[in-house]
Amino acid sequence: MLYYAVVFFIIAIIAAIFGFGGIAAGAAGIAKVLFVVFLILAIITFLRRA
């Protein structure tokens, strides 16, 4: 999950450099959502093991 968040973040940076604002915003939004999902799943996993 974290891997895909980083991939979409890199896509957003590259798209922003080349001037594709809409694609950059979409990829950044997807990266944010995936990162939040990763954090929630990581916290749940850590709490279940304790």
N, CA, C and O atoms as a printed pandas DataFrame, in Angstrom:
     atom_number atom_name residue_name chain_id  residue_number  x_coord  y_coord  z_coord
0              1         N          MET        A               1    0.834   -1.189    0.000
1              2        CA          MET        A               1    0.000    0.000    0.000
2              3         C          MET        A               1    0.877    1.249    0.000
3              4         O          MET        A               1    0.624    2.195   -0.746
4              5         N          LEU        A               2    1.896    1.244    0.833
5              6        CA          LEU        A               2    2.792    2.399    0.889
6              7         C          LEU        A               2    3.543    2.550   -0.432
7              8         O          LEU        A               2    3.816    3.665   -0.875
8              9         N          TYR        A               3    3.868    1.436   -1.049
9             10        CA          TYR        A               3    4.555    1.469   -2.346
10            11         C          TYR        A               3    3.712    2.210   -3.382
11            12         O          TYR        A               3    4.231    3.049   -4.118
12            13         N          TYR        A               4    2.419    1.907   -3.443
13            14        CA          TYR        A               4    1.553    2.554   -4.413
14            15         C          TYR        A               4    1.376    4.038   -4.103
15            16         O          TYR        A               4    1.263    4.852   -5.020
16            17         N          ALA        A               5    1.350    4.397   -2.828
17            18        CA          ALA        A               5    1.264    5.809   -2.464
18            19         C          ALA        A               5    2.493    6.557   -2.964
19            20         O          ALA        A               5    2.379    7.663   -3.492
20            21         N          VAL        A               6    3.668    5.955   -2.800
21            22        CA          VAL        A               6    4.898    6.592   -3.278
22            23         C          VAL        A               6    4.902    6.679   -4.805
23            24         O          VAL        A               6    5.334    7.689   -5.363
24            25         N          VAL        A               7    4.432    5.643   -5.481
25            26        CA          VAL        A               7    4.378    5.658   -6.948
26            27         C          VAL        A               7    3.473    6.792   -7.434
27            28         O          VAL        A               7    3.853    7.533   -8.340
28            29         N          PHE        A               8    2.294    6.936   -6.852
29            30        CA          PHE        A               8    1.396    8.007   -7.274
30            31         C          PHE        A               8    1.971    9.376   -6.928
31            32         O          PHE        A               8    1.739   10.340   -7.658
32            33         N          PHE        A               9    2.711    9.478   -5.836
33            34        CA          PHE        A               9    3.347   10.738   -5.486
34            35         C          PHE        A               9    4.402   11.118   -6.520
35            36         O          PHE        A               9    4.501   12.283   -6.905
36            37         N          ILE        A              10    5.179   10.155   -6.964
37            38        CA          ILE        A              10    6.196   10.408   -7.987
38            39         C          ILE        A              10    5.534   10.790   -9.310
39            40         O          ILE        A              10    6.012   11.681  -10.014
40            41         N          ILE        A              11    4.442   10.120   -9.644
41            42        CA          ILE        A              11    3.692   10.477  -10.860
42            43         C          ILE        A              11    3.187   11.911  -10.762
43            44         O          ILE        A              11    3.229   12.653  -11.743
44            45         N          ALA        A              12    2.711   12.301   -9.590
45            46        CA          ALA        A              12    2.214   13.662   -9.398
46            47         C          ALA        A              12    3.340   14.683   -9.570
47            48         O          ALA        A              12    3.142   15.733  -10.182
48            49         N          ILE        A              13    4.505   14.378   -9.038
49            50        CA          ILE        A              13    5.635   15.308   -9.178
50            51         C          ILE        A              13    6.043   15.444  -10.639
51            52         O          ILE        A              13    6.257   16.556  -11.121
52            53         N          ILE        A              14    6.152   14.328  -11.345
53            54        CA          ILE        A              14    6.551   14.368  -12.754
54            55         C          ILE        A              14    5.501   15.106  -13.585
55            56         O          ILE        A              14    5.847   15.903  -14.458
56            57         N          ALA        A              15    4.233   14.846  -13.320
57            58        CA          ALA        A              15    3.169   15.525  -14.058
58            59         C          ALA        A              15    3.185   17.029  -13.776
59            60         O          ALA        A              15    2.929   17.828  -14.677
60            61         N          ALA        A              16    3.480   17.416  -12.550
61            62        CA          ALA        A              16    3.533   18.838  -12.215
62            63         C          ALA        A              16    4.710   19.519  -12.908
63            64         O          ALA        A              16    4.598   20.663  -13.351
64            65         N          ILE        A              17    5.828   18.823  -13.000
65            66        CA          ILE        A              17    7.001   19.393  -13.682
66            67         C          ILE        A              17    6.696   19.657  -15.150
67            68         O          ILE        A              17    7.109   20.679  -15.697
68            69         N          PHE        A              18    5.977   18.743  -15.788
69            70        CA          PHE        A              18    5.663   18.901  -17.203
70            71         C          PHE        A              18    4.407   19.741  -17.452
71            72         O          PHE        A              18    4.022   19.936  -18.605
72            73         N          GLY        A              19    3.765   20.240  -16.398
73            74        CA          GLY        A              19    2.651   21.163  -16.562
74            75         C          GLY        A              19    1.282   20.536  -16.654
75            76         O          GLY        A              19    0.326   21.214  -17.033
76            77         N          PHE        A              20    1.152   19.279  -16.325
77            78        CA          PHE        A              20   -0.159   18.626  -16.347
78            79         C          PHE        A              20   -0.799   18.754  -14.967
79            80         O          PHE        A              20   -0.726   17.836  -14.150
80            81         N          GLY        A              21   -1.421   19.894  -14.720
81            82        CA          GLY        A              21   -1.966   20.189  -13.396
82            83         C          GLY        A              21   -3.074   19.257  -12.951
83            84         O          GLY        A              21   -3.118   18.849  -11.790
84            85         N          GLY        A              22   -3.970   18.917  -13.867
85            86        CA          GLY        A              22   -5.087   18.042  -13.507
86            87         C          GLY        A              22   -4.632   16.647  -13.141
87            88         O          GLY        A              22   -5.112   16.060  -12.171
88            89         N          ILE        A              23   -3.705   16.120  -13.921
89            90        CA          ILE        A              23   -3.181   14.781  -13.640
90            91         C          ILE        A              23   -2.396   14.798  -12.335
91            92         O          ILE        A              23   -2.482   13.863  -11.539
92            93         N          ALA        A              24   -1.632   15.864  -12.119
93            94        CA          ALA        A              24   -0.840   15.973  -10.886
94            95         C          ALA        A              24   -1.748   16.031   -9.666
95            96         O          ALA        A              24   -1.469   15.387   -8.654
96            97         N          ALA        A              25   -2.822   16.791   -9.750
97            98        CA          ALA        A              25   -3.749   16.900   -8.625
98            99         C          ALA        A              25   -4.439   15.564   -8.351
99           100         O          ALA        A              25   -4.615   15.172   -7.198
100          101         N          GLY        A              26   -4.821   14.878   -9.406
101          102        CA          GLY        A              26   -5.467   13.575   -9.235
102          103         C          GLY        A              26   -4.534   12.551   -8.628
103          104         O          GLY        A              26   -4.920   11.816   -7.719
104          105         N          ALA        A              27   -3.313   12.496   -9.120
105          106        CA          ALA        A              27   -2.343   11.540   -8.584
106          107         C          ALA        A              27   -1.988   11.876   -7.137
107          108         O          ALA        A              27   -1.819   10.975   -6.316
108          109         N          ALA        A              28   -1.875   13.155   -6.822
109          110        CA          ALA        A              28   -1.581   13.546   -5.442
110          111         C          ALA        A              28   -2.739   13.174   -4.516
111          112         O          ALA        A              28   -2.513   12.747   -3.384
112          113         N          GLY        A              29   -3.956   13.331   -4.983
113          114        CA          GLY        A              29   -5.121   12.943   -4.179
114          115         C          GLY        A              29   -5.158   11.450   -3.917
115          116         O          GLY        A              29   -5.442   11.015   -2.801
116          117         N          ILE        A              30   -4.873   10.676   -4.931
117          118        CA          ILE        A              30   -4.834    9.220   -4.770
118          119         C          ILE        A              30   -3.726    8.832   -3.802
119          120         O          ILE        A              30   -3.914    7.955   -2.959
120          121         N          ALA        A              31   -2.566    9.483   -3.921
121          122        CA          ALA        A              31   -1.442    9.186   -3.024
122          123         C          ALA        A              31   -1.808    9.494   -1.577
123          124         O          ALA        A              31   -1.448    8.738   -0.674
124          125         N          LYS        A              32   -2.516   10.588   -1.348
125          126        CA          LYS        A              32   -2.935   10.941    0.019
126          127         C          LYS        A              32   -3.881    9.882    0.593
127          128         O          LYS        A              32   -3.731    9.458    1.739
128          129         N          VAL        A              33   -4.843    9.470   -0.210
129          130        CA          VAL        A              33   -5.807    8.472    0.255
130          131         C          VAL        A              33   -5.105    7.150    0.575
131          132         O          VAL        A              33   -5.364    6.544    1.614
132          133         N          LEU        A              34   -4.222    6.709   -0.311
133          134        CA          LEU        A              34   -3.513    5.459   -0.066
134          135         C          LEU        A              34   -2.628    5.540    1.169
135          136         O          LEU        A              34   -2.505    4.564    1.908
136          137         N          PHE        A              35   -2.014    6.693    1.397
137          138        CA          PHE        A              35   -1.161    6.848    2.570
138          139         C          PHE        A              35   -1.988    6.803    3.855
139          140         O          PHE        A              35   -1.562    6.206    4.843
140          141         N          VAL        A              36   -3.155    7.424    3.849
141          142        CA          VAL        A              36   -4.026    7.396    5.029
142          143         C          VAL        A              36   -4.511    5.975    5.291
143          144         O          VAL        A              36   -4.555    5.539    6.442
144          145         N          VAL        A              37   -4.873    5.254    4.244
145          146        CA          VAL        A              37   -5.302    3.863    4.410
146          147         C          VAL        A              37   -4.154    3.027    4.975
147          148         O          VAL        A              37   -4.365    2.187    5.849
148          149         N          PHE        A              38   -2.934    3.259    4.471
149          150        CA          PHE        A              38   -1.769    2.553    4.996
150          151         C          PHE        A              38   -1.591    2.841    6.479
151          152         O          PHE        A              38   -1.365    1.918    7.262
152          153         N          LEU        A              39   -1.689    4.107    6.880
153          154        CA          LEU        A              39   -1.517    4.455    8.291
154          155         C          LEU        A              39   -2.566    3.789    9.173
155          156         O          LEU        A              39   -2.247    3.280   10.248
156          157         N          ILE        A              40   -3.803    3.792    8.726
157          158        CA          ILE        A              40   -4.879    3.177    9.509
158          159         C          ILE        A              40   -4.638    1.680    9.660
159          160         O          ILE        A              40   -4.773    1.134   10.755
160          161         N          LEU        A              41   -4.282    1.015    8.562
161          162        CA          LEU        A              41   -4.022   -0.421    8.640
162          163         C          LEU        A              41   -2.797   -0.727    9.499
163          164         O          LEU        A              41   -2.785   -1.726   10.218
164          165         N          ALA        A              42   -1.772    0.112    9.435
165          166        CA          ALA        A              42   -0.579   -0.098   10.259
166          167         C          ALA        A              42   -0.908    0.057   11.739
167          168         O          ALA        A              42   -0.442   -0.734   12.559
168          169         N          ILE        A              43   -1.700    1.059   12.092
169          170        CA          ILE        A              43   -2.084    1.269   13.489
170          171         C          ILE        A              43   -2.914    0.099   13.993
171          172         O          ILE        A              43   -2.699   -0.382   15.105
172          173         N          ILE        A              44   -3.861   -0.362   13.182
173          174        CA          ILE        A              44   -4.687   -1.505   13.588
174          175         C          ILE        A              44   -3.825   -2.738   13.797
175          176         O          ILE        A              44   -4.021   -3.482   14.757
176          177         N          THR        A              45   -2.862   -2.958   12.892
177          178        CA          THR        A              45   -1.974   -4.106   13.018
178          179         C          THR        A              45   -1.142   -4.033   14.290
179          180         O          THR        A              45   -1.001   -5.029   14.999
180          181         N          PHE        A              46   -0.590   -2.860   14.582
181          182        CA          PHE        A              46    0.229   -2.698   15.778
182          183         C          PHE        A              46   -0.587   -2.873   17.049
183          184         O          PHE        A              46   -0.099   -3.435   18.030
184          185         N          LEU        A              47   -1.822   -2.398   17.036
185          186        CA          LEU        A              47   -2.678   -2.533   18.222
186          187         C          LEU        A              47   -3.115   -3.983   18.452
187          188         O          LEU        A              47   -3.270   -4.406   19.597
188          189         N          ARG        A              48   -3.309   -4.726   17.400
189          190        CA          ARG        A              48   -3.748   -6.115   17.530
190          191         C          ARG        A              48   -2.625   -6.994   18.066
191          192         O          ARG        A              48   -2.895   -7.993   18.734
192          193         N          ARG        A              49   -1.365   -6.640   17.786
193          194        CA          ARG        A              49   -0.236   -7.443   18.248
194          195         C          ARG        A              49    0.131   -7.144   19.690
195          196         O          ARG        A              49    0.818   -7.940   20.330
196          197         N          ALA        A              50   -0.314   -6.015   20.209
197          198        CA          ALA        A              50    0.069   -5.638   21.589
198          199         C          ALA        A              50   -0.751   -6.355   22.615
199          200         O          ALA        A              50   -0.556   -6.152   23.813
